[in-house]
């Protein structure tokens, strides 16, 4: 048997053996709730059994796994005598990661689960956020969890929701933009989709893990009110919507205290105010000592198994030190029971006992369609002068320039990297930061050739701007594919495209007035050439069928409906921190809760493209605004009409301004809904505003506080294009934190 197949063989055998031993755990089904079942099972566990559950071992660094392991990021072996299944924890924000092992210079990496462990990539999460469609997020989460389950994995390290305070953050592509409500609704959808397949999802990285520079040491400093109204609000709303089984605490500090040692974040807010019932796991290596248990951390993840066992488990904060601390009375035994109860409770709630993973082939074609549909709704049309797009069916000559668009589409790097089924479009390139740059094998050029069979479509790699310009000059249309590769662990130095791509676009645009730029990038970029090109298409990292999605938009087969989940600045000088912070502290009190578009509104700055912006091949009108208020519940209804000639989707956005003087910003996103309309069709949309979006957080009173008064309500196409205006008169109210 080949080594690559051994993990799957072991999984099948281990699953069979575990199922034979599940009687004790299944006997708990008479207890109706996950909490009751966890309590009953906990009573049969010894201290050693409990201790076993609070440590997860790194199983991804070698081609030879531990007994029962499958090469996942984290592994908690089963306890067959109690019927407790193993936990196989794996990275999977946009698809199931298959960890690469360097084979040496000039060689492609091997993978811990072999080539059979490669999976389907969704668009990057910032692209999923750009759909403004929680149902797309749900379907994507459901797809990646199904693929995980078919590979023996039952816990996914997904649910990234850190707000885009720093657009140069190398993980911007892994997150869901700058607004708490949008991020939470999309994240909640993905988490619910994942857990519908009996796979636990985390939500991460709690909290304020908003840049990669010095991420292991930096302190994110911010006042309590601002934190509650921004980053923590995103977590709070997403947890309420998605009910993730676990929360992952981050690497950084908040106000000088490590995330995973932060009693205020974990015990006071997460488990106290929000009454979160699941467990807190550390990011890999984010623990800082045994007393993290008293701060609220329940499981140390990513322990080096070989080193830990060889040292008698002393290398783990929750290894021997935890038992010693319990024996000394420094940590009460009841705390260990609580840690394990939370883990078991989530396992029961999501169905890990009754629905163990069974290894079987992926439904590759169906999964690719899920990714394609997500990418089609993620693409944002940023500019379209003189209706350059869609391309006419009678266009005769098209030149495609750059971005390896003849072969595939770019993906982001790090733990969110998805190694594509069938392998990368071109050989993966190892970067100086020990990451791999991978192109998904979905060629925009080949897809466009199918949709425009009468056009002559050629390709140039863009390495010689003069040659590319000459080809552009002799073509009806020039399509320049510009890329920006970003990765976990490394922030971008600025917002510019790398490798002199701006110069390439300038040269092509000077040669052909019909130049279209297609961006494949991790986050906002500067566009010094914007006035010179006729159209700009924001495709993000578009995933397994990204080439088909891009071609669909360019050809008009797909009417673009994406909207920006982040503000695109003119340049770095418009940011709260023009230079990315390289110190051991980052001051987020500069903007406080005014993240993204709120900062631009507060400072009266004109962005390159505003939050919520996106064009369509059709036109949508809004009318008949009605605002009603009962207590602290405000409902906004209005009519959306497709006044153009193409069927399409639109996302009307509701914004509210707080009564009186708000220290945050002029307005907040308070609601949205994506609607699909035929030409001439209308639909009434109704949005109910969460009271917390009408409130400020009263720190001394430890509550959300709504001031009495008149609250302006606006409805529009973006945060800067507001066409309907009304108001709600609201009485004073308070709500629990």
C-alpha positions as CSV (number, residue, x, y, z in Angstrom):
1,X,0.0,0.0,0.0
2,X,1.3,3.5,-0.9
3,X,2.2,5.8,2.0
4,X,-0.3,8.4,0.8
5,X,-3.1,5.9,1.3
6,X,-2.1,4.8,4.8
7,X,-3.9,7.6,6.7
8,X,-7.2,6.8,4.9
9,X,-6.8,3.1,5.6
10,X,-6.1,3.8,9.3
11,X,-9.1,6.1,9.4
12,X,-11.5,3.5,8.0
13,X,-10.2,0.9,10.5
14,X,-10.2,3.3,13.4
15,X,-13.7,4.4,12.6
16,X,-15.0,0.8,12.6
17,X,-13.3,0.1,15.9
18,X,-14.6,3.3,17.4
19,X,-18.2,2.6,16.3
20,X,-18.1,-0.8,18.0
21,X,-17.3,0.9,21.3
22,X,-19.8,3.8,21.2
23,X,-22.4,2.2,23.5
24,X,-21.6,4.3,26.6
25,X,-21.9,7.6,24.8
26,X,-25.0,6.6,22.9
27,X,-26.6,5.6,26.1
28,X,-26.8,9.3,26.9
29,X,-29.3,9.9,24.1
30,X,-32.0,9.6,26.7
31,X,-30.8,12.9,28.1
32,X,-32.4,15.4,25.8
33,X,-29.9,18.3,25.6
34,X,-26.2,18.3,24.7
35,X,-25.5,19.8,28.1
36,X,-27.3,16.9,29.9
37,X,-25.5,14.3,27.8
38,X,-22.2,15.9,28.4
39,X,-22.8,16.0,32.2
40,X,-23.8,12.3,32.2
41,X,-20.7,11.2,30.3
42,X,-18.4,13.4,32.4
43,X,-19.5,11.5,35.5
44,X,-17.9,8.3,34.1
45,X,-14.6,10.0,33.2
46,X,-11.5,9.7,35.4
47,X,-9.1,12.6,35.8
48,X,-6.8,11.0,33.2
49,X,-9.7,10.8,30.8
50,X,-10.5,14.5,31.3
51,X,-6.9,15.5,30.9
52,X,-6.8,13.6,27.6
53,X,-9.5,15.8,26.1
54,X,-7.8,19.2,26.7
55,X,-4.7,18.6,24.5
56,X,-4.6,18.5,20.8
57,X,-1.5,17.2,19.0
58,X,0.0,18.6,15.8
59,X,-0.3,15.9,13.1
60,X,0.5,17.9,10.0
61,X,4.3,18.2,10.0
62,X,5.3,14.7,8.7
63,X,4.2,12.1,6.2
64,X,4.1,9.6,9.0
65,X,1.1,10.2,11.4
66,X,0.5,9.1,14.9
67,X,-1.6,6.0,15.4
68,X,-5.2,7.0,14.6
69,X,-4.1,10.3,13.1
70,X,-4.8,11.3,9.5
71,X,-2.4,14.3,9.0
72,X,-4.7,17.0,10.3
73,X,-3.6,20.1,12.1
74,X,-4.7,18.9,15.5
75,X,-5.5,15.4,16.8
76,X,-7.2,14.3,20.0
77,X,-7.2,10.5,20.1
78,X,-10.4,8.7,20.8
79,X,-11.4,7.2,24.1
80,X,-13.0,4.0,22.9
81,X,-13.9,2.8,26.4
82,X,-16.2,5.8,26.8
83,X,-17.3,5.9,23.2
84,X,-15.7,9.3,22.6
85,X,-14.5,9.7,19.0
86,X,-11.2,11.2,18.0
87,X,-11.1,14.8,17.0
88,X,-9.4,15.5,13.7
89,X,-8.9,19.3,13.6
90,X,-8.0,20.9,10.2
91,X,-7.6,24.3,8.7
92,X,-10.5,25.1,6.3
93,X,-11.6,28.7,5.9
94,X,-12.3,28.3,2.2
95,X,-11.5,24.7,1.6
96,X,-9.8,21.8,3.4
97,X,-6.1,22.4,3.7
98,X,-3.7,19.6,2.8
99,X,-0.4,20.4,4.5
100,X,2.7,20.6,2.2
101,X,6.0,19.1,3.1
102,X,9.0,20.5,1.4
103,X,10.8,17.9,-0.7
104,X,13.9,20.0,-1.4
105,X,15.1,22.5,-4.0
106,X,13.4,22.3,-7.3
107,X,10.8,19.8,-6.2
108,X,7.1,20.1,-5.7
109,X,5.9,19.5,-2.1
110,X,4.5,16.3,-0.9
111,X,1.4,16.4,1.2
112,X,0.5,14.8,4.6
113,X,-2.7,13.2,3.2
114,X,-1.3,12.6,-0.3
115,X,-2.8,13.9,-3.5
116,X,-6.1,12.3,-2.4
117,X,-6.2,14.9,0.3
118,X,-6.5,17.8,-2.2
119,X,-9.9,19.6,-2.2
120,X,-12.1,22.2,-3.7
121,X,-11.4,25.9,-3.1
122,X,-14.1,28.4,-2.6
123,X,-13.3,32.1,-3.3
124,X,-11.3,33.8,-0.6
125,X,-13.4,34.8,2.4
126,X,-13.2,38.5,1.5
127,X,-14.8,37.4,-1.8
128,X,-17.5,35.4,0.0
129,X,-18.2,38.7,2.0
130,X,-18.4,40.5,-1.3
131,X,-21.4,38.4,-2.3
132,X,-23.3,40.0,0.6
133,X,-25.2,36.7,0.6
134,X,-25.4,34.6,3.8
135,X,-26.9,31.7,1.7
136,X,-23.8,31.6,-0.5
137,X,-21.7,31.4,2.7
138,X,-23.9,28.6,4.1
139,X,-23.7,26.6,0.9
140,X,-19.9,27.1,0.8
141,X,-19.5,26.0,4.4
142,X,-21.7,23.0,3.8
143,X,-19.5,22.0,0.8
144,X,-16.2,22.3,2.5
145,X,-17.5,20.4,5.6
146,X,-18.8,17.6,3.4
147,X,-15.4,17.3,1.8
148,X,-13.8,17.3,5.3
149,X,-16.1,14.7,6.6
150,X,-15.3,12.5,3.5
151,X,-11.6,12.8,4.5
152,X,-12.1,11.8,8.1
153,X,-12.1,15.3,9.6
154,X,-14.7,16.5,12.1
155,X,-13.4,19.9,13.4
156,X,-12.7,22.8,11.0
157,X,-10.6,25.8,12.0
158,X,-12.8,28.1,10.0
159,X,-14.9,31.2,10.8
160,X,-12.3,34.0,10.4
161,X,-13.9,37.3,11.3
162,X,-11.2,39.7,12.3
163,X,-12.2,43.1,11.0
164,X,-10.1,44.9,8.3
165,X,-8.6,47.6,10.4
166,X,-5.3,47.1,8.5
167,X,-5.9,46.5,4.8
168,X,-2.3,45.5,4.3
169,X,-2.8,42.6,6.6
170,X,-1.6,39.4,5.0
171,X,-4.7,37.6,6.1
172,X,-7.2,40.2,4.8
173,X,-8.3,37.6,2.2
174,X,-9.1,35.1,5.0
175,X,-11.5,37.5,6.7
176,X,-14.8,39.1,6.0
177,X,-14.3,42.8,5.6
178,X,-14.6,45.9,7.8
179,X,-18.2,45.9,9.1
180,X,-19.4,43.9,12.1
181,X,-22.9,43.2,10.7
182,X,-21.8,42.1,7.3
183,X,-19.0,40.0,8.6
184,X,-21.2,38.4,11.2
185,X,-24.0,37.5,8.9
186,X,-21.6,36.0,6.3
187,X,-19.6,34.2,9.0
188,X,-22.8,32.9,10.7
189,X,-23.9,31.5,7.4
190,X,-20.6,29.7,6.8
191,X,-20.5,28.3,10.4
192,X,-24.1,27.0,10.1
193,X,-23.2,25.4,6.8
194,X,-20.2,23.6,8.2
195,X,-22.0,22.3,11.3
196,X,-25.0,21.1,9.2
197,X,-22.6,18.3,8.1
198,X,-21.8,17.2,11.7
199,X,-18.4,19.0,11.6
200,X,-17.6,21.5,14.4
201,X,-16.5,24.9,13.3
202,X,-14.5,27.4,15.2
203,X,-14.8,31.1,15.0
204,X,-11.4,32.9,15.0
205,X,-9.1,34.7,15.9
206,X,-10.5,36.0,19.2
207,X,-9.7,38.9,19.4
208,X,-8.2,41.9,17.5
209,X,-5.7,39.7,15.7
210,X,-5.8,42.3,12.9
211,X,-2.2,42.3,11.5
212,X,0.5,39.7,10.9
213,X,3.5,42.0,11.6
214,X,4.7,40.9,15.1
215,X,1.6,38.9,15.5
216,X,3.1,36.7,18.2
217,X,4.0,39.6,20.4
218,X,2.1,42.7,19.4
219,X,-0.5,44.2,21.8
220,X,-3.7,45.5,20.2
221,X,-4.6,48.5,22.4
222,X,-8.2,49.7,22.4
223,X,-10.8,51.2,24.8
224,X,-13.6,48.9,26.0
225,X,-16.4,50.9,24.4
226,X,-14.7,50.9,21.0
227,X,-13.8,47.2,21.2
228,X,-17.4,46.3,22.1
229,X,-18.8,48.3,19.2
230,X,-16.5,46.9,16.5
231,X,-14.4,43.8,16.6
232,X,-16.2,42.1,19.6
233,X,-19.6,43.0,18.1
234,X,-18.7,41.0,15.0
235,X,-17.8,38.0,17.1
236,X,-21.0,38.5,19.3
237,X,-23.4,38.6,16.4
238,X,-21.7,35.7,14.5
239,X,-21.7,33.5,17.5
240,X,-25.4,34.1,18.0
241,X,-26.1,33.3,14.4
242,X,-23.8,30.4,13.8
243,X,-23.4,28.8,17.2
244,X,-19.8,27.6,16.6
245,X,-18.7,24.7,18.7
246,X,-15.4,26.4,19.5
247,X,-13.8,29.8,19.7
248,X,-10.1,30.0,18.8
249,X,-8.1,32.6,20.8
250,X,-5.4,34.4,18.9
251,X,-1.6,35.0,19.1
252,X,-1.6,38.7,19.9
253,X,-2.2,40.6,23.1
254,X,-5.2,42.9,23.8
255,X,-4.3,45.8,26.1
256,X,-1.1,44.0,27.2
257,X,-2.6,40.6,27.9
258,X,-2.2,37.6,25.6
259,X,-5.5,36.6,24.0
260,X,-5.4,33.1,25.4
261,X,-4.5,34.4,28.9
262,X,-7.1,37.2,28.8
263,X,-9.6,36.6,31.5
264,X,-11.6,39.7,30.5
265,X,-12.0,38.5,26.9
266,X,-12.6,34.9,27.7
267,X,-14.3,34.6,31.0
268,X,-15.9,38.1,31.5
269,X,-17.2,38.7,28.0
270,X,-17.3,35.5,26.0
271,X,-18.4,33.1,28.7
272,X,-19.9,35.6,31.0
273,X,-21.8,38.4,29.1
274,X,-22.4,36.3,26.0
275,X,-23.0,33.0,27.9
276,X,-21.0,31.1,25.3
277,X,-21.4,27.3,26.0
278,X,-18.7,25.9,23.8
279,X,-15.0,25.6,24.3
280,X,-12.0,27.9,23.7
281,X,-9.0,26.3,21.9
282,X,-5.7,28.1,21.4
283,X,-4.3,28.9,18.1
284,X,-1.3,26.7,17.4
285,X,1.3,27.7,20.0
286,X,-0.7,30.6,21.4
287,X,-0.8,29.2,25.0
288,X,1.3,31.0,27.6
289,X,1.2,28.8,30.7
290,X,-1.0,26.6,32.8
291,X,-2.9,29.5,34.3
292,X,-4.5,30.1,30.8
293,X,-7.0,27.6,32.1
294,X,-8.1,30.0,34.8
295,X,-8.4,32.8,32.2
296,X,-10.8,30.7,30.2
297,X,-8.8,28.6,27.7
298,X,-10.1,25.0,27.6
299,X,-7.8,23.2,25.1
300,X,-4.2,23.7,24.1
301,X,-3.9,23.0,20.3
302,X,-1.1,22.0,18.0
303,X,1.2,20.4,20.6
304,X,4.3,18.8,19.1
305,X,3.5,15.2,20.0
306,X,7.0,13.7,19.7
307,X,8.6,16.4,21.9
308,X,5.8,16.4,24.4
309,X,5.7,12.7,25.0
310,X,9.5,12.5,25.2
311,X,9.5,15.2,27.9
312,X,6.7,13.6,29.8
313,X,4.2,16.1,28.4
314,X,5.9,19.0,30.1
315,X,6.1,20.9,26.8
316,X,2.4,21.6,26.9
317,X,0.8,24.2,29.1
318,X,-2.0,21.7,29.8
319,X,0.3,18.7,30.1
320,X,2.0,17.8,33.3
321,X,1.8,21.4,34.6
322,X,-2.0,21.2,34.6
323,X,-2.2,18.1,36.7
324,X,0.4,19.5,39.1
325,X,-1.6,22.7,39.4
326,X,-4.7,20.7,40.2
327,X,-2.9,18.6,42.8
328,X,-1.6,21.8,44.4
329,X,-5.1,23.4,44.5
330,X,-3.9,26.2,42.2
331,X,-6.6,25.2,39.7
332,X,-9.7,23.5,41.1
333,X,-10.7,20.1,39.7
334,X,-14.1,21.7,38.8
335,X,-12.3,23.8,36.3
336,X,-11.0,20.8,34.5
337,X,-14.5,19.3,34.5
338,X,-15.9,22.6,33.0
339,X,-13.2,22.5,30.3
340,X,-14.1,18.9,29.3
341,X,-17.9,19.5,29.6
342,X,-17.7,22.4,27.1
343,X,-15.8,20.2,24.6
344,X,-18.2,17.2,25.0
345,X,-21.2,19.6,24.8
346,X,-20.1,20.9,21.4
347,X,-19.4,17.4,20.2
348,X,-22.9,16.3,21.1
349,X,-24.5,19.5,19.8
350,X,-23.0,19.1,16.3
351,X,-23.5,15.3,16.1
352,X,-19.9,14.0,16.3
353,X,-21.0,10.9,18.2
354,X,-23.8,9.8,16.0
355,X,-22.2,10.8,12.6
356,X,-18.6,9.8,12.5
357,X,-16.6,10.6,9.4
358,X,-16.5,7.8,6.8
359,X,-13.8,8.1,4.1
360,X,-15.3,8.2,0.6
361,X,-14.6,10.0,-2.7
362,X,-15.4,13.7,-3.1
363,X,-18.3,14.8,-5.3
364,X,-15.9,16.9,-7.3
365,X,-18.2,18.2,-10.0
366,X,-21.0,19.3,-7.7
367,X,-18.5,20.9,-5.3
368,X,-16.8,22.8,-8.1
369,X,-20.2,24.2,-9.1
370,X,-20.7,25.5,-5.5
371,X,-17.4,27.3,-5.7
372,X,-18.2,28.7,-9.2
373,X,-21.6,30.1,-8.1
374,X,-19.9,31.7,-5.1
375,X,-17.2,33.3,-7.3
376,X,-19.8,34.6,-9.7
377,X,-21.6,36.5,-6.9
378,X,-18.2,37.6,-5.4
379,X,-16.9,39.4,-8.4
380,X,-17.3,43.2,-8.1
381,X,-17.5,45.4,-11.2
382,X,-15.7,48.6,-10.2
383,X,-15.6,50.5,-13.4
384,X,-17.4,50.1,-16.7
385,X,-17.0,53.3,-18.9
386,X,-19.2,53.4,-22.0
387,X,-20.5,49.9,-21.2
388,X,-17.2,48.3,-22.2
389,X,-18.5,45.1,-20.5
390,X,-19.9,42.7,-21.2
391,X,-17.9,42.0,-24.3
392,X,-19.9,42.0,-27.5
393,X,-20.5,38.6,-29.0
394,X,-19.1,39.9,-32.3
395,X,-15.8,41.0,-30.8
396,X,-13.1,39.8,-33.2
397,X,-9.7,40.0,-31.4
398,X,-8.9,39.9,-27.7
399,X,-5.5,39.8,-26.1
400,X,-5.2,38.5,-22.5
401,X,-2.1,39.8,-20.7
402,X,-0.5,38.6,-17.5
403,X,-1.5,36.8,-14.3
404,X,-1.0,33.3,-15.8
405,X,-4.5,33.7,-17.1
406,X,-3.9,31.1,-19.8
407,X,-3.5,28.5,-17.1
408,X,-5.3,29.4,-13.9
409,X,-6.2,31.8,-11.1
410,X,-4.2,32.9,-8.1
411,X,-4.9,31.8,-4.5
412,X,-3.8,33.1,-1.1
413,X,-1.1,31.4,1.0
414,X,-0.7,30.0,4.4
415,X,-3.0,27.8,6.4
416,X,-5.9,28.9,4.3
417,X,-4.2,27.6,1.2
418,X,-6.3,24.9,-0.6
419,X,-4.2,22.5,-2.8
420,X,-6.4,21.9,-5.8
421,X,-7.7,18.6,-7.1
422,X,-5.5,17.5,-9.9
423,X,-2.7,19.8,-8.7
424,X,-1.8,23.5,-9.3
425,X,-2.2,25.0,-12.8
426,X,1.5,25.7,-12.9
427,X,4.2,24.3,-10.6
428,X,3.8,25.8,-7.1
429,X,6.5,28.4,-6.2
430,X,8.1,28.4,-2.8
431,X,8.5,31.9,-1.4
432,X,11.2,33.4,0.8
433,X,8.7,33.2,3.7
434,X,8.5,29.4,3.4
435,X,5.0,29.5,1.8
436,X,3.8,28.2,-1.5
437,X,2.3,30.3,-4.3
438,X,-0.4,28.2,-5.9
439,X,-2.6,28.8,-9.0
440,X,-5.9,27.0,-9.2
441,X,-6.3,25.1,-12.5
442,X,-9.2,27.2,-13.9
443,X,-8.1,29.1,-17.0
444,X,-9.9,32.4,-17.7
445,X,-8.6,32.3,-21.2
446,X,-9.9,28.8,-22.0
447,X,-13.3,29.6,-20.4
448,X,-13.6,32.8,-22.4
449,X,-12.7,31.0,-25.6
450,X,-15.7,28.7,-25.0
451,X,-18.0,31.7,-24.4
452,X,-16.7,33.7,-27.4
453,X,-16.1,31.1,-30.0
454,X,-15.9,33.6,-32.9
455,X,-13.2,35.7,-31.3
456,X,-9.5,35.2,-31.8
457,X,-8.1,35.2,-28.2
458,X,-4.4,35.3,-27.6
459,X,-2.2,35.4,-24.5
460,X,0.9,37.3,-23.5
461,X,2.6,36.8,-20.1
462,X,3.2,40.6,-19.7
463,X,6.9,40.3,-19.0
464,X,7.7,42.7,-21.8
465,X,5.4,45.8,-21.5
466,X,6.3,47.0,-25.0
467,X,5.4,43.7,-26.6
468,X,2.2,43.5,-24.6
469,X,1.3,47.1,-25.7
470,X,1.9,46.2,-29.3
471,X,-0.4,43.2,-29.1
472,X,-3.0,45.4,-27.3
473,X,-2.8,48.0,-30.1
474,X,-3.7,45.4,-32.7
475,X,-6.6,43.9,-30.7
476,X,-10.2,45.1,-30.2
477,X,-10.0,44.5,-26.5
478,X,-7.1,44.1,-24.1
479,X,-7.6,42.2,-20.8
480,X,-4.9,42.7,-18.2
481,X,-4.9,40.2,-15.3
482,X,-3.1,41.9,-12.4
483,X,-2.3,39.8,-9.3
484,X,-1.4,40.6,-5.7
485,X,-0.3,37.5,-3.7
486,X,-0.8,37.7,0.1
487,X,-0.2,35.2,2.8
488,X,-0.5,34.4,6.5
489,X,2.5,35.6,8.5
490,X,3.5,38.4,6.2
491,X,1.8,41.8,5.8
492,X,2.0,43.8,2.6
493,X,4.4,46.8,2.8
494,X,1.9,49.0,0.9
495,X,-1.2,48.9,-1.3
496,X,0.7,48.8,-4.6
497,X,0.7,46.0,-7.1
498,X,4.0,44.3,-7.1
499,X,6.4,43.5,-10.0
500,X,5.8,46.8,-11.9
501,X,2.3,45.7,-12.9
502,X,1.2,49.3,-12.7
503,X,3.7,50.1,-15.5
504,X,2.4,47.2,-17.6
505,X,-1.2,48.5,-17.2
506,X,-0.2,52.0,-18.2
507,X,1.6,50.7,-21.3
508,X,-1.4,48.6,-22.4
509,X,-3.9,51.3,-21.7
510,X,-1.9,53.8,-23.7
511,X,-2.0,51.4,-26.7
512,X,-5.7,50.5,-26.4
513,X,-8.5,52.6,-25.1
514,X,-10.5,49.4,-24.6
515,X,-8.4,48.0,-21.8
516,X,-10.0,46.0,-19.0
517,X,-8.2,45.2,-15.8
518,X,-9.1,42.0,-13.9
519,X,-7.7,42.0,-10.3
520,X,-6.9,38.8,-8.4
521,X,-5.8,40.1,-5.0
522,X,-6.1,39.6,-1.3
523,X,-7.4,43.1,-0.4
524,X,-7.6,46.7,-1.4
525,X,-5.0,48.0,-3.9
526,X,-4.1,51.4,-5.3
527,X,-5.0,52.1,-9.0
528,X,-2.9,54.9,-10.4
529,X,-4.0,53.9,-13.9
530,X,-7.8,53.9,-13.0
531,X,-8.6,56.9,-15.3
532,X,-6.8,55.3,-18.2
533,X,-8.7,52.0,-18.4
534,X,-12.2,51.4,-19.5
535,X,-13.2,48.8,-17.0
536,X,-12.0,47.2,-13.7
537,X,-13.2,43.8,-12.5
538,X,-12.4,42.8,-8.9
539,X,-12.2,39.0,-8.8
540,X,-10.3,38.5,-5.5
541,X,-8.9,34.9,-5.2
542,X,-11.8,33.3,-7.1
543,X,-11.3,29.6,-6.3
544,X,-11.7,26.3,-8.0
545,X,-13.8,27.5,-10.9
546,X,-12.6,31.1,-10.8
547,X,-11.7,31.2,-14.5
548,X,-15.2,30.2,-15.5
549,X,-16.7,32.8,-13.1
550,X,-14.5,35.6,-14.5
551,X,-15.2,34.6,-18.1
552,X,-18.9,34.5,-17.3
553,X,-18.8,38.1,-16.1
554,X,-16.7,39.4,-18.9
555,X,-18.9,37.8,-21.5
556,X,-22.2,38.8,-19.9
557,X,-23.3,35.2,-19.2
558,X,-23.2,36.4,-15.5
559,X,-24.5,39.8,-14.4
560,X,-22.0,41.0,-11.7
561,X,-23.6,41.5,-8.3
562,X,-20.7,41.7,-5.9
563,X,-20.4,44.7,-3.5
564,X,-17.2,45.8,-1.7
565,X,-16.9,44.5,1.9
566,X,-14.0,46.9,2.4
567,X,-13.2,50.5,1.5
568,X,-10.5,50.9,-1.2
569,X,-8.4,53.9,-0.2
570,X,-6.8,56.3,-2.7
571,X,-3.5,55.7,-0.9
572,X,-2.0,54.8,2.4
573,X,-2.1,58.4,3.7
574,X,-5.9,58.0,4.1
575,X,-5.5,55.1,6.6
576,X,-5.5,55.6,10.3
577,X,-1.9,54.4,10.3
578,X,-0.2,55.4,7.0
579,X,2.6,53.0,7.8
580,X,1.9,49.5,9.1
581,X,2.8,49.3,12.8
582,X,6.1,47.5,13.4
583,X,6.2,48.2,17.1
584,X,5.2,45.9,20.0
585,X,2.0,47.9,20.4
586,X,-0.6,49.1,17.9
587,X,-3.0,51.9,18.9
588,X,-6.5,51.1,17.6
589,X,-7.9,54.0,19.6
590,X,-6.9,56.2,16.7
591,X,-10.0,55.0,14.9
592,X,-11.7,53.3,17.8
593,X,-15.0,51.8,16.5
594,X,-14.8,53.9,13.3
595,X,-13.4,51.0,11.2
596,X,-13.2,51.3,7.4
597,X,-16.0,53.3,5.8
598,X,-16.8,54.9,9.2
599,X,-13.2,56.3,9.4
600,X,-13.6,57.7,5.9
601,X,-17.0,59.3,6.7
602,X,-15.8,60.6,10.1
603,X,-12.7,62.3,8.5
604,X,-14.6,63.3,5.3
605,X,-12.1,61.4,3.1
606,X,-13.0,60.5,-0.5
607,X,-12.0,56.9,-1.1
608,X,-11.1,55.3,-4.4
609,X,-14.2,53.0,-4.0
610,X,-16.5,53.1,-1.0
611,X,-17.7,50.3,1.1
612,X,-20.8,48.6,-0.4
613,X,-20.0,49.7,-4.0
614,X,-20.4,47.6,-7.1
615,X,-21.8,48.0,-10.6
616,X,-24.2,45.9,-12.5
617,X,-25.2,45.4,-16.2
618,X,-28.6,46.5,-15.1
619,X,-29.9,49.4,-13.0
620,X,-31.9,49.2,-9.8
621,X,-34.1,51.9,-8.3
622,X,-35.4,52.3,-4.7
623,X,-38.7,53.8,-3.6
624,X,-41.6,53.7,-1.1
625,X,-39.6,53.9,2.1
626,X,-41.4,53.1,5.3
627,X,-39.8,53.2,8.8
628,X,-41.6,51.9,11.9
629,X,-40.4,51.8,15.5
630,X,-41.8,49.8,18.4
631,X,-39.7,50.2,21.5
632,X,-36.1,49.5,20.4
633,X,-37.2,47.5,17.3
634,X,-37.0,49.5,14.1
635,X,-38.2,48.0,10.8
636,X,-37.4,49.5,7.4
637,X,-39.2,48.5,4.3
638,X,-38.9,49.8,0.7
639,X,-39.3,48.8,-2.9
640,X,-36.5,47.6,-5.2
641,X,-37.1,47.7,-8.9
642,X,-34.9,46.4,-11.8
643,X,-35.1,49.4,-14.2
644,X,-32.6,48.0,-16.6
645,X,-32.6,45.5,-19.5
646,X,-30.8,42.6,-17.8
647,X,-31.9,40.2,-15.1
648,X,-29.6,40.6,-12.1
649,X,-29.1,40.8,-8.4
650,X,-28.8,43.8,-6.2
651,X,-28.0,44.5,-2.5
652,X,-29.8,47.5,-1.1
653,X,-28.1,48.7,2.1
654,X,-29.7,50.3,5.2
655,X,-27.7,52.8,7.2
656,X,-28.5,54.4,10.5
657,X,-27.1,57.5,12.2
658,X,-27.1,57.6,16.0
659,X,-29.1,60.2,17.8
660,X,-27.0,63.1,19.1
661,X,-23.3,63.2,19.0
662,X,-21.7,59.8,18.3
663,X,-17.9,59.4,18.8
664,X,-17.9,56.5,16.3
665,X,-19.0,57.8,12.9
666,X,-21.8,59.5,11.0
667,X,-23.5,56.2,10.1
668,X,-23.5,52.4,10.6
669,X,-24.6,49.6,8.3
670,X,-27.9,48.4,9.9
671,X,-29.2,45.9,7.4
672,X,-29.1,44.6,3.9
673,X,-30.6,42.0,1.6
674,X,-29.6,40.5,-1.7
675,X,-32.5,40.3,-4.2
676,X,-32.8,38.8,-7.7
677,X,-35.0,40.6,-10.2
678,X,-36.0,40.2,-13.8
679,X,-36.1,43.4,-16.0
680,X,-39.1,45.5,-14.9
681,X,-39.7,43.3,-11.7
682,X,-40.1,44.9,-8.3
683,X,-39.9,43.5,-4.8
684,X,-40.5,44.9,-1.3
685,X,-37.6,44.4,1.1
686,X,-38.1,44.6,4.9
687,X,-35.2,44.9,7.3
688,X,-35.4,44.8,11.1
689,X,-32.5,46.6,12.8
690,X,-30.7,44.9,15.7
691,X,-31.0,47.2,18.7
692,X,-27.2,47.0,19.3
693,X,-26.8,48.9,16.0
694,X,-28.8,51.7,17.5
695,X,-26.9,51.7,20.7
696,X,-23.6,52.7,22.2
697,X,-21.8,50.5,24.8
698,X,-22.1,52.1,28.2
699,X,-18.9,50.9,30.0
700,X,-19.7,52.1,33.6
701,X,-23.3,50.7,33.3
702,X,-22.1,47.5,31.6
703,X,-24.9,47.6,29.1
704,X,-26.0,48.6,25.6
705,X,-27.6,52.0,25.9
706,X,-30.0,53.5,23.3
707,X,-30.6,57.3,23.7
708,X,-34.1,58.7,23.2
709,X,-34.4,60.6,20.0
710,X,-34.8,60.7,16.2
711,X,-32.5,58.4,14.3
712,X,-31.9,59.2,10.6
713,X,-32.4,56.1,8.3
714,X,-30.9,56.0,4.8
715,X,-31.1,53.4,2.1
716,X,-28.7,53.2,-0.8
717,X,-26.4,51.4,-3.2
718,X,-23.3,51.9,-1.1
719,X,-22.1,53.8,2.0
720,X,-21.7,56.9,-0.2
721,X,-24.7,56.5,-2.5
722,X,-27.8,57.0,-0.3
723,X,-31.0,57.7,-2.2
724,X,-33.9,57.2,0.4
725,X,-34.1,59.1,3.6
726,X,-36.4,58.7,6.7
727,X,-36.2,58.6,10.4
728,X,-37.2,56.5,13.4
729,X,-38.2,58.0,16.8
730,X,-37.0,55.8,19.5
731,X,-37.5,55.8,23.3
732,X,-34.6,55.3,25.6
733,X,-33.7,51.7,26.3
734,X,-31.0,49.5,27.6
735,X,-30.0,45.9,26.8
736,X,-27.7,43.4,28.5
737,X,-24.1,43.2,27.2
